[in-house]
Amino acid sequence: MSQDNQNRHPLRFETRLLHFGGEIDPTTGASSVPIYQASTFHHEDVFAPPVHDYSRSGNPTRQVLEDYIALLEGGVQGFAYASGMAAISSTFMMLSAGDHIIVTEDVYGGTYRLLTSILNRMGMECTFVDMTDLEQVKRALKSNTKAVYMETPSNPTLKITDIGAITAWAQNHGLLTILDNTFMTPYYQRPIEQGVDIVLHSATKFLGGHSDVLAGLAVARTESIGVQLKQLQNGLGTVLGVQDSWLLMRGMKTLGARMTHSEQSAAKLAAWLTGRNDIEAVYYPGLLNHPGREIHEKQCSGYGAVVSFDVGSGERAKKVLNAVRLPLVAVSLGAVESILSYPAMMSHAAMGEKVRHERGITDGLLRFSVGLEDIDDLIADLDGALGVFR
């Protein structure tokens, strides 16, 4: 298709996953971007330096990935990091000592640990609030507040934040808005279109999709933010290596197909769990009784592939984890294989018990990331595991 035709007929998301501008090597016609396994680049003319001079500052393979995620999220510039936490921590380095951040209360445990045990030692302050309540967010505003950090759906209780409402309020107060889009991915949720300044991903999860790459991504809404993120990425050296950049791009090409299949299965799993009388609570945005469903549907085109549920006690949760046969019992999510996690001892182990319970992350809470297996097999397996201890 010519460039003129592309401009007249914008490509749909599923097509852009495969035709993103870097899918063919312009030099050789290779069907995937080459892996430029080089740390440095020759200067043919010192008065006209090459585009890339040192791979920490920029590498052709990584650049294709960064342009790829920027296209998918609708931002102006993308950045690839060594992990999701590298992306998050590098972004927080835009702030300074004495700055205050308003943060989703049931945020990912690694983000919580970063804010409460590392950035606080550098003089940064944060307030955790229930972002389902805009008034709580407003009351958290201080004279030194500089940013709002959102996670929606939140991890692991899948609470929904009204992105547009928070962003509009934040813009009125000159605040930077940051959103972790790991659970939904740009396939279902596009925060930059709702005014969010920086979108983050643990690309290890759904974007990579195969439990074989550790990576983080960030996308800037404006050129000025992009300049700041580029300076930090280069200065901190938190870049993603070229092999992992290539693997991540390979995984991203199938994002649409994987998310569609997993979401359908997740909806069936959530409905099945809801119908049981031995489950204390089920958290999934697609359930009719989910309190944030209406807002989620306003800002997303799907419900995702993660279902959290409370089996009633820590003792029973551990019994279930030891009894399942099909899902991996592991840290992480978003893979082709289903992953069953125990937030209390895994993703949110850094939170004290009292704090966890205040945020609804109970000892009986399990998080099920639904993969590509047949959902009836997954349900039968989980049914057997739940029956081990009632």
C-alpha positions as a LaTeX table, in Angstrom:
\begin{tabular}{lrrr}
\hline
Residue & $x$ (\AA) & $y$ (\AA) & $z$ (\AA) \\
\hline
Met1 & 0.00 & 0.00 & 0.00 \\
Ser2 & 1.37 & 3.42 & $-0.89$ \\
Gln3 & 1.91 & 6.11 & 1.73 \\
Asp4 & $-0.91$ & 8.16 & 0.18 \\
Asn5 & $-3.31$ & 5.24 & 0.49 \\
Gln6 & $-2.23$ & 4.66 & 4.10 \\
Asn7 & $-3.01$ & 8.30 & 4.87 \\
Arg8 & $-6.45$ & 8.00 & 3.28 \\
His9 & $-7.17$ & 4.65 & 4.90 \\
Pro10 & $-5.58$ & 4.50 & 8.37 \\
Leu11 & $-4.61$ & 0.98 & 9.31 \\
Arg12 & $-6.52$ & $-0.71$ & 12.11 \\
Phe13 & $-4.68$ & $-1.73$ & 15.26 \\
Glu14 & $-4.33$ & $-5.44$ & 14.40 \\
Thr15 & $-2.79$ & $-4.50$ & 11.06 \\
Arg16 & $-0.41$ & $-1.99$ & 12.62 \\
Leu17 & 0.89 & $-4.72$ & 14.92 \\
Leu18 & 2.38 & $-6.31$ & 11.79 \\
His19 & 2.87 & $-3.27$ & 9.56 \\
Phe20 & 4.43 & $-0.69$ & 11.86 \\
Gly21 & 7.12 & 0.73 & 9.59 \\
Gly22 & 10.06 & $-1.35$ & 10.79 \\
Glu23 & 8.87 & $-4.81$ & 9.90 \\
Ile24 & 11.07 & $-5.07$ & 6.79 \\
Asp25 & 14.79 & $-4.32$ & 6.73 \\
Pro26 & 15.21 & $-1.62$ & 4.04 \\
Thr27 & 18.75 & $-2.74$ & 3.19 \\
Thr28 & 18.20 & $-6.44$ & 2.59 \\
Gly29 & 14.43 & $-6.91$ & 2.53 \\
Ala30 & 14.67 & $-9.26$ & 5.53 \\
Ser31 & 11.28 & $-9.98$ & 7.10 \\
Ser32 & 12.39 & $-8.83$ & 10.55 \\
Val33 & 14.65 & $-6.10$ & 11.82 \\
Pro34 & 18.29 & $-7.23$ & 12.12 \\
Ile35 & 19.87 & $-7.60$ & 15.54 \\
Tyr36 & 22.63 & $-5.01$ & 15.60 \\
Gln37 & 24.91 & $-6.71$ & 18.09 \\
Ala38 & 27.25 & $-3.76$ & 18.39 \\
Ser39 & 28.25 & $-1.54$ & 21.29 \\
Thr40 & 29.72 & 1.26 & 19.19 \\
Phe41 & 29.55 & 2.65 & 15.65 \\
His42 & 32.23 & 3.96 & 13.27 \\
His43 & 32.38 & 7.67 & 12.42 \\
Glu44 & 33.14 & 7.94 & 8.72 \\
Asp45 & 33.38 & 11.70 & 9.12 \\
Val46 & 33.92 & 13.22 & 12.56 \\
Phe47 & 32.25 & 16.40 & 11.35 \\
Ala48 & 29.10 & 14.46 & 10.44 \\
Pro49 & 28.57 & 11.90 & 13.21 \\
Pro50 & 26.30 & 8.92 & 12.51 \\
Val51 & 22.77 & 8.64 & 13.89 \\
His52 & 24.00 & 6.01 & 16.33 \\
Asp53 & 27.35 & 6.28 & 18.02 \\
Tyr54 & 27.07 & 4.12 & 21.17 \\
Ser55 & 24.38 & 1.56 & 21.97 \\
Arg56 & 23.52 & 2.97 & 25.39 \\
Ser57 & 22.56 & 6.20 & 23.64 \\
Gly58 & 20.84 & 4.47 & 20.73 \\
Asn59 & 20.85 & 1.23 & 18.79 \\
Pro60 & 19.10 & 0.55 & 15.45 \\
Thr61 & 17.34 & $-2.58$ & 16.73 \\
Arg62 & 16.11 & $-0.90$ & 19.89 \\
Gln63 & 15.07 & 2.17 & 17.90 \\
Val64 & 12.65 & 0.14 & 15.80 \\
Leu65 & 11.06 & $-1.22$ & 18.99 \\
Glu66 & 10.81 & 2.27 & 20.49 \\
Asp67 & 9.16 & 3.62 & 17.35 \\
Tyr68 & 6.84 & 0.58 & 17.35 \\
Ile69 & 5.46 & 1.18 & 20.86 \\
Ala70 & 5.14 & 4.93 & 20.23 \\
Leu71 & 3.00 & 4.17 & 17.17 \\
Leu72 & 0.79 & 1.71 & 19.05 \\
Glu73 & 0.23 & 4.05 & 22.02 \\
Gly74 & $-0.20$ & 7.15 & 19.88 \\
Gly75 & 2.70 & 9.03 & 21.46 \\
Val76 & 5.57 & 10.99 & 19.96 \\
Gln77 & 8.49 & 8.93 & 21.27 \\
Gly78 & 9.05 & 5.54 & 22.87 \\
Phe79 & 11.79 & 4.22 & 25.14 \\
Ala80 & 12.85 & 0.66 & 25.92 \\
Tyr81 & 14.30 & $-0.34$ & 29.29 \\
Ala82 & 15.88 & $-3.37$ & 30.91 \\
Ser83 & 12.69 & $-4.12$ & 32.90 \\
Gly84 & 9.32 & $-2.69$ & 33.80 \\
Met85 & 10.76 & $-1.37$ & 37.05 \\
Ala86 & 13.62 & 0.26 & 35.12 \\
Ala87 & 11.00 & 2.11 & 33.06 \\
Ile88 & 9.08 & 3.14 & 36.18 \\
Ser89 & 12.13 & 4.21 & 38.21 \\
Ser90 & 13.64 & 6.12 & 35.28 \\
Thr91 & 10.37 & 7.99 & 34.80 \\
Phe92 & 10.21 & 8.95 & 38.48 \\
Met93 & 13.67 & 10.46 & 38.06 \\
Met94 & 11.97 & 13.31 & 36.21 \\
Leu95 & 11.01 & 14.49 & 39.70 \\
Ser96 & 13.25 & 16.03 & 42.33 \\
Ala97 & 13.83 & 15.94 & 46.07 \\
Gly98 & 10.89 & 17.52 & 47.87 \\
Asp99 & 8.37 & 16.68 & 45.15 \\
His100 & 5.12 & 14.93 & 46.04 \\
Ile101 & 3.33 & 12.23 & 44.00 \\
Ile102 & $-0.28$ & 11.04 & 44.26 \\
Val103 & $-0.40$ & 7.27 & 43.63 \\
Thr104 & $-3.04$ & 4.57 & 43.14 \\
Glu105 & $-3.31$ & 2.85 & 46.53 \\
Asp106 & $-3.26$ & $-0.79$ & 45.41 \\
Val107 & $-0.35$ & $-0.22$ & 43.06 \\
Tyr108 & 2.02 & $-2.98$ & 41.93 \\
Gly109 & 4.22 & $-4.10$ & 44.82 \\
Gly110 & 7.47 & $-3.22$ & 43.05 \\
Thr111 & 6.26 & 0.34 & 42.50 \\
Tyr112 & 5.20 & 0.54 & 46.15 \\
Arg113 & 8.64 & $-0.68$ & 47.25 \\
Leu114 & 10.39 & 1.86 & 45.01 \\
Leu115 & 8.34 & 4.74 & 46.40 \\
Thr116 & 8.46 & 3.75 & 50.07 \\
Ser117 & 11.99 & 2.40 & 50.47 \\
Ile118 & 14.12 & 4.10 & 47.80 \\
Leu119 & 12.64 & 7.35 & 46.52 \\
Asn120 & 11.63 & 8.42 & 50.03 \\
Arg121 & 15.33 & 8.33 & 50.98 \\
Met122 & 15.88 & 10.86 & 48.20 \\
Gly123 & 13.36 & 13.26 & 49.66 \\
Met124 & 10.41 & 12.42 & 47.44 \\
Glu125 & 6.98 & 12.13 & 49.05 \\
Cys126 & 3.93 & 10.14 & 48.00 \\
Thr127 & 0.33 & 9.74 & 49.07 \\
Phe128 & $-1.58$ & 6.57 & 48.23 \\
Val129 & $-5.27$ & 7.10 & 47.52 \\
Asp130 & $-8.25$ & 5.17 & 46.24 \\
Met131 & $-8.37$ & 6.59 & 42.71 \\
Thr132 & $-11.86$ & 5.31 & 42.13 \\
Asp133 & $-12.85$ & 8.38 & 44.19 \\
Leu134 & $-11.86$ & 11.64 & 42.48 \\
Glu135 & $-12.49$ & 13.59 & 45.68 \\
Gln136 & $-9.81$ & 11.59 & 47.49 \\
Val137 & $-7.37$ & 12.45 & 44.73 \\
Lys138 & $-8.24$ & 16.13 & 45.01 \\
Arg139 & $-7.80$ & 16.10 & 48.79 \\
Ala140 & $-4.31$ & 14.61 & 48.39 \\
Leu141 & $-3.08$ & 17.67 & 46.49 \\
Lys142 & $-0.25$ & 19.55 & 48.22 \\
Ser143 & 1.71 & 22.64 & 47.35 \\
Asn144 & 4.63 & 20.42 & 46.29 \\
Thr145 & 2.58 & 17.88 & 44.30 \\
Lys146 & 4.14 & 17.37 & 40.87 \\
Ala147 & 2.66 & 14.15 & 39.48 \\
Val148 & $-0.22$ & 11.68 & 39.55 \\
Tyr149 & 0.58 & 7.99 & 39.04 \\
Met150 & $-2.27$ & 5.77 & 37.89 \\
Glu151 & $-2.68$ & 2.03 & 37.49 \\
Thr152 & $-5.96$ & 0.96 & 35.93 \\
Pro153 & $-7.06$ & $-1.72$ & 36.27 \\
Ser154 & $-5.05$ & $-1.82$ & 39.46 \\
Asn155 & $-2.90$ & $-4.78$ & 40.44 \\
Pro156 & $-4.24$ & $-7.10$ & 41.81 \\
Thr157 & $-7.75$ & $-5.96$ & 42.82 \\
Leu158 & $-8.61$ & $-4.55$ & 39.39 \\
Lys159 & $-10.04$ & $-1.25$ & 40.57 \\
Ile160 & $-10.82$ & 1.22 & 37.80 \\
Thr161 & $-9.60$ & 4.81 & 37.66 \\
Asp162 & $-11.42$ & 7.35 & 35.49 \\
Ile163 & $-8.45$ & 8.34 & 33.35 \\
Gly164 & $-10.12$ & 11.31 & 31.68 \\
Ala165 & $-11.37$ & 12.80 & 34.94 \\
Ile166 & $-8.03$ & 12.43 & 36.72 \\
Thr167 & $-6.07$ & 13.75 & 33.76 \\
Ala168 & $-8.32$ & 16.80 & 33.29 \\
Trp169 & $-8.00$ & 17.67 & 36.98 \\
Ala170 & $-4.23$ & 17.12 & 36.92 \\
Gln171 & $-3.79$ & 19.34 & 33.86 \\
Asn172 & $-5.66$ & 22.15 & 35.60 \\
His173 & $-3.05$ & 21.97 & 38.36 \\
Gly174 & $-0.03$ & 21.60 & 36.09 \\
Leu175 & 0.67 & 18.03 & 37.21 \\
Leu176 & 2.47 & 15.35 & 35.24 \\
Thr177 & 0.27 & 12.28 & 34.65 \\
Ile178 & 1.77 & 8.79 & 34.45 \\
Leu179 & $-0.13$ & 5.56 & 33.82 \\
Asp180 & 0.93 & 1.92 & 34.00 \\
Asn181 & $-0.84$ & 0.27 & 31.05 \\
Thr182 & 0.58 & $-3.23$ & 31.55 \\
Phe183 & $-2.72$ & $-5.03$ & 32.12 \\
Met184 & $-4.67$ & $-3.54$ & 29.21 \\
Thr185 & $-1.89$ & $-2.80$ & 26.67 \\
Pro186 & $-2.60$ & $-0.36$ & 23.81 \\
Tyr187 & $-4.75$ & $-3.08$ & 22.25 \\
Tyr188 & $-7.51$ & $-2.28$ & 24.77 \\
Gln189 & $-6.55$ & 1.04 & 26.38 \\
Arg190 & $-4.86$ & 4.12 & 24.91 \\
Pro191 & $-4.23$ & 6.58 & 27.74 \\
Ile192 & $-2.35$ & 9.18 & 25.67 \\
Glu193 & $-5.54$ & 9.81 & 23.70 \\
Gln194 & $-7.09$ & 10.78 & 27.05 \\
Gly195 & $-4.30$ & 13.23 & 27.84 \\
Val196 & $-1.93$ & 11.09 & 29.91 \\
Asp197 & 1.65 & 12.38 & 29.65 \\
Ile198 & 3.61 & 9.15 & 30.04 \\
Val199 & 2.44 & 5.57 & 29.52 \\
Leu200 & 4.47 & 2.74 & 31.06 \\
His201 & 4.59 & $-1.01$ & 30.50 \\
Ser202 & 6.16 & $-4.00$ & 32.05 \\
Ala203 & 6.64 & $-5.40$ & 28.55 \\
Thr204 & 7.68 & $-8.67$ & 30.19 \\
Lys205 & 3.96 & $-9.32$ & 30.46 \\
Phe206 & 1.37 & $-9.15$ & 27.68 \\
Leu207 & 3.48 & $-7.31$ & 25.13 \\
Gly208 & 6.25 & $-9.91$ & 25.24 \\
Gly209 & 3.73 & $-12.63$ & 25.94 \\
His210 & 6.00 & $-15.68$ & 26.16 \\
Ser211 & 7.72 & $-15.60$ & 29.59 \\
Asp212 & 11.08 & $-15.32$ & 27.85 \\
Val213 & 12.03 & $-11.64$ & 27.93 \\
Leu214 & 12.44 & $-9.01$ & 30.66 \\
Ala215 & 11.66 & $-5.52$ & 29.38 \\
Gly216 & 10.03 & $-2.19$ & 30.12 \\
Leu217 & 8.63 & 0.52 & 27.84 \\
Ala218 & 7.63 & 4.15 & 28.17 \\
Val219 & 5.86 & 6.44 & 25.72 \\
Ala220 & 5.86 & 10.24 & 25.87 \\
Arg221 & 2.87 & 12.32 & 24.84 \\
Thr222 & 4.90 & 15.43 & 23.96 \\
Glu223 & 8.29 & 16.24 & 22.49 \\
Ser224 & 9.41 & 18.05 & 25.65 \\
Ile225 & 8.64 & 15.03 & 27.84 \\
Gly226 & 10.40 & 12.84 & 25.30 \\
Val227 & 13.55 & 14.95 & 25.60 \\
Gln228 & 13.54 & 14.51 & 29.37 \\
Leu229 & 12.97 & 10.76 & 29.19 \\
Lys230 & 15.72 & 10.37 & 26.60 \\
Gln231 & 18.19 & 12.24 & 28.80 \\
Leu232 & 17.33 & 10.00 & 31.76 \\
Gln233 & 17.44 & 6.78 & 29.76 \\
Asn234 & 20.88 & 7.66 & 28.42 \\
Gly235 & 22.19 & 9.09 & 31.67 \\
Leu236 & 21.01 & 6.21 & 33.85 \\
Gly237 & 21.88 & 3.55 & 31.28 \\
Thr238 & 18.69 & 1.61 & 31.91 \\
Val239 & 18.39 & 0.49 & 28.29 \\
Leu240 & 17.07 & $-2.76$ & 26.85 \\
Gly241 & 19.59 & $-5.00$ & 25.09 \\
Val242 & 19.25 & $-5.77$ & 21.39 \\
Gln243 & 18.45 & $-9.48$ & 21.75 \\
Asp244 & 15.60 & $-8.70$ & 24.13 \\
Ser245 & 14.43 & $-5.85$ & 21.88 \\
Trp246 & 14.12 & $-8.31$ & 18.99 \\
Leu247 & 12.33 & $-10.91$ & 21.12 \\
Leu248 & 9.89 & $-8.29$ & 22.38 \\
Met249 & 9.02 & $-7.17$ & 18.86 \\
Arg250 & 8.40 & $-10.78$ & 17.85 \\
Gly251 & 6.00 & $-11.17$ & 20.77 \\
Met252 & 4.17 & $-7.92$ & 20.09 \\
Lys253 & 3.19 & $-9.01$ & 16.58 \\
Thr254 & 0.72 & $-11.54$ & 18.01 \\
Leu255 & $-0.64$ & $-9.27$ & 20.76 \\
Gly256 & $-4.09$ & $-8.87$ & 19.21 \\
Ala257 & $-4.68$ & $-12.59$ & 18.69 \\
Arg258 & $-3.40$ & $-13.48$ & 22.15 \\
Met259 & $-5.38$ & $-10.81$ & 23.98 \\
Thr260 & $-8.60$ & $-11.67$ & 22.17 \\
His261 & $-8.35$ & $-15.38$ & 23.01 \\
Ser262 & $-7.27$ & $-14.83$ & 26.61 \\
Glu263 & $-9.98$ & $-12.24$ & 27.27 \\
Gln264 & $-12.72$ & $-14.59$ & 26.10 \\
Ser265 & $-11.38$ & $-17.28$ & 28.40 \\
Ala266 & $-10.97$ & $-14.87$ & 31.31 \\
Ala267 & $-14.61$ & $-13.79$ & 31.04 \\
Lys268 & $-15.72$ & $-17.43$ & 31.21 \\
Leu269 & $-13.43$ & $-18.09$ & 34.20 \\
Ala270 & $-14.73$ & $-15.02$ & 36.06 \\
Ala271 & $-18.35$ & $-16.04$ & 35.48 \\
Trp272 & $-17.63$ & $-19.59$ & 36.68 \\
Leu273 & $-15.91$ & $-18.35$ & 39.83 \\
Thr274 & $-18.79$ & $-15.96$ & 40.54 \\
Gly275 & $-21.21$ & $-18.86$ & 40.45 \\
Arg276 & $-19.39$ & $-20.77$ & 43.20 \\
Asn277 & $-20.42$ & $-20.48$ & 46.84 \\
Asp278 & $-16.91$ & $-21.14$ & 48.18 \\
Ile279 & $-15.29$ & $-18.01$ & 46.70 \\
Glu280 & $-15.35$ & $-14.85$ & 48.83 \\
Ala281 & $-14.94$ & $-12.34$ & 45.98 \\
Val282 & $-14.15$ & $-12.20$ & 42.26 \\
Tyr283 & $-12.49$ & $-9.19$ & 40.64 \\
Tyr284 & $-12.84$ & $-8.72$ & 36.87 \\
Pro285 & $-13.92$ & $-5.54$ & 35.02 \\
Gly286 & $-16.17$ & $-7.52$ & 32.70 \\
Leu287 & $-18.47$ & $-8.73$ & 35.49 \\
Leu288 & $-21.83$ & $-6.97$ & 35.60 \\
Asn289 & $-21.42$ & $-6.23$ & 39.31 \\
His290 & $-17.93$ & $-4.77$ & 39.02 \\
Pro291 & $-18.22$ & $-1.23$ & 40.47 \\
Gly292 & $-15.91$ & 0.26 & 37.85 \\
Arg293 & $-17.36$ & $-1.47$ & 34.80 \\
Glu294 & $-19.12$ & 1.58 & 33.34 \\
Ile295 & $-16.00$ & 3.76 & 33.58 \\
His296 & $-13.82$ & 0.95 & 32.25 \\
Glu297 & $-16.04$ & 0.52 & 29.21 \\
Lys298 & $-15.86$ & 4.26 & 28.55 \\
Gln299 & $-12.06$ & 4.19 & 28.30 \\
Cys300 & $-11.27$ & 0.63 & 27.14 \\
Ser301 & $-12.33$ & $-1.63$ & 24.31 \\
Gly302 & $-11.99$ & $-4.85$ & 26.33 \\
Tyr303 & $-11.76$ & $-6.29$ & 29.83 \\
Gly304 & $-8.36$ & $-7.98$ & 29.77 \\
Ala305 & $-7.11$ & $-11.41$ & 30.72 \\
Val306 & $-6.52$ & $-11.14$ & 34.48 \\
Val307 & $-9.01$ & $-12.42$ & 37.06 \\
Ser308 & $-8.39$ & $-12.11$ & 40.80 \\
Phe309 & $-10.39$ & $-14.05$ & 43.37 \\
Asp310 & $-10.40$ & $-14.60$ & 47.13 \\
Val311 & $-10.63$ & $-18.20$ & 48.28 \\
Gly312 & $-11.23$ & $-17.22$ & 51.91 \\
Ser313 & $-7.93$ & $-17.82$ & 53.68 \\
Gly314 & $-4.21$ & $-18.00$ & 53.22 \\
Glu315 & $-4.27$ & $-21.67$ & 54.12 \\
Arg316 & $-6.70$ & $-22.48$ & 51.34 \\
Ala317 & $-4.88$ & $-20.28$ & 48.85 \\
Lys318 & $-1.65$ & $-22.20$ & 49.40 \\
Lys319 & $-3.48$ & $-25.51$ & 49.05 \\
Val320 & $-4.88$ & $-24.38$ & 45.71 \\
Leu321 & $-1.48$ & $-23.19$ & 44.49 \\
Asn322 & 0.04 & $-26.57$ & 45.28 \\
Ala323 & $-2.82$ & $-28.53$ & 43.71 \\
Val324 & $-3.21$ & $-26.94$ & 40.26 \\
Arg325 & $-1.54$ & $-28.75$ & 37.35 \\
Leu326 & $-1.94$ & $-26.48$ & 34.32 \\
Pro327 & $-1.09$ & $-22.87$ & 35.18 \\
Leu328 & 2.40 & $-21.88$ & 36.17 \\
Val329 & 2.50 & $-20.96$ & 39.84 \\
Ala330 & 4.79 & $-18.02$ & 39.45 \\
Val331 & 5.46 & $-14.32$ & 39.61 \\
Ser332 & 4.39 & $-12.44$ & 36.46 \\
Leu333 & 1.43 & $-12.56$ & 34.09 \\
Gly334 & 0.46 & $-12.00$ & 30.48 \\
Ala335 & 2.01 & $-15.09$ & 28.90 \\
Val336 & 0.80 & $-17.71$ & 26.45 \\
Glu337 & 0.64 & $-20.13$ & 29.38 \\
Ser338 & $-1.69$ & $-19.30$ & 32.26 \\
Ile339 & $-0.01$ & $-18.04$ & 35.43 \\
Leu340 & $-1.51$ & $-18.30$ & 38.91 \\
Ser341 & 0.09 & $-15.91$ & 41.40 \\
Tyr342 & $-0.17$ & $-15.31$ & 45.13 \\
Pro343 & 0.16 & $-11.54$ & 45.63 \\
Ala344 & 0.64 & $-11.77$ & 49.42 \\
Met345 & 3.88 & $-13.72$ & 48.94 \\
Met346 & 4.84 & $-12.67$ & 45.41 \\
Ser347 & 4.03 & $-9.37$ & 43.68 \\
His348 & 3.02 & $-7.56$ & 46.91 \\
Ala349 & 5.34 & $-9.18$ & 49.42 \\
Ala350 & 7.00 & $-5.78$ & 49.94 \\
Met351 & 3.77 & $-4.44$ & 51.44 \\
Gly352 & 3.28 & $-4.99$ & 55.14 \\
Glu353 & 0.34 & $-7.19$ & 56.07 \\
Lys354 & $-1.68$ & $-4.31$ & 57.51 \\
Val355 & $-1.18$ & $-2.18$ & 54.38 \\
Arg356 & $-2.05$ & $-5.08$ & 52.10 \\
His357 & $-5.27$ & $-5.84$ & 53.94 \\
Glu358 & $-6.28$ & $-2.18$ & 53.91 \\
Arg359 & $-5.98$ & $-2.29$ & 50.13 \\
Gly360 & $-8.02$ & $-5.50$ & 49.81 \\
Ile361 & $-5.00$ & $-7.71$ & 49.10 \\
Thr362 & $-5.97$ & $-10.42$ & 51.52 \\
Asp363 & $-4.15$ & $-13.64$ & 52.41 \\
Gly364 & $-6.74$ & $-15.56$ & 50.40 \\
Leu365 & $-6.38$ & $-13.53$ & 47.19 \\
Leu366 & $-5.13$ & $-15.27$ & 44.05 \\
Arg367 & $-4.44$ & $-13.66$ & 40.66 \\
Phe368 & $-5.08$ & $-15.74$ & 37.54 \\
Ser369 & $-3.56$ & $-14.54$ & 34.26 \\
Val370 & $-5.40$ & $-16.54$ & 31.64 \\
Gly371 & $-3.28$ & $-17.85$ & 28.78 \\
Leu372 & $-4.06$ & $-19.73$ & 25.58 \\
Glu373 & $-5.02$ & $-23.12$ & 26.96 \\
Asp374 & $-8.55$ & $-24.42$ & 26.46 \\
Ile375 & $-10.57$ & $-22.65$ & 29.14 \\
Asp376 & $-12.58$ & $-25.77$ & 29.98 \\
Asp377 & $-9.33$ & $-27.58$ & 30.83 \\
Leu378 & $-8.25$ & $-24.65$ & 33.02 \\
Ile379 & $-11.59$ & $-24.58$ & 34.82 \\
Ala380 & $-11.58$ & $-28.34$ & 35.40 \\
Asp381 & $-8.06$ & $-28.09$ & 36.81 \\
Leu382 & $-8.96$ & $-25.20$ & 39.11 \\
Asp383 & $-12.18$ & $-26.93$ & 40.17 \\
Gly384 & $-10.16$ & $-29.90$ & 41.34 \\
Ala385 & $-7.67$ & $-27.71$ & 43.16 \\
Leu386 & $-10.42$ & $-25.75$ & 44.93 \\
Gly387 & $-11.94$ & $-29.00$ & 46.09 \\
Val388 & $-8.77$ & $-30.00$ & 47.92 \\
Phe389 & $-9.58$ & $-27.76$ & 50.85 \\
Arg390 & $-12.93$ & $-26.13$ & 51.55 \\
\hline
\end{tabular}
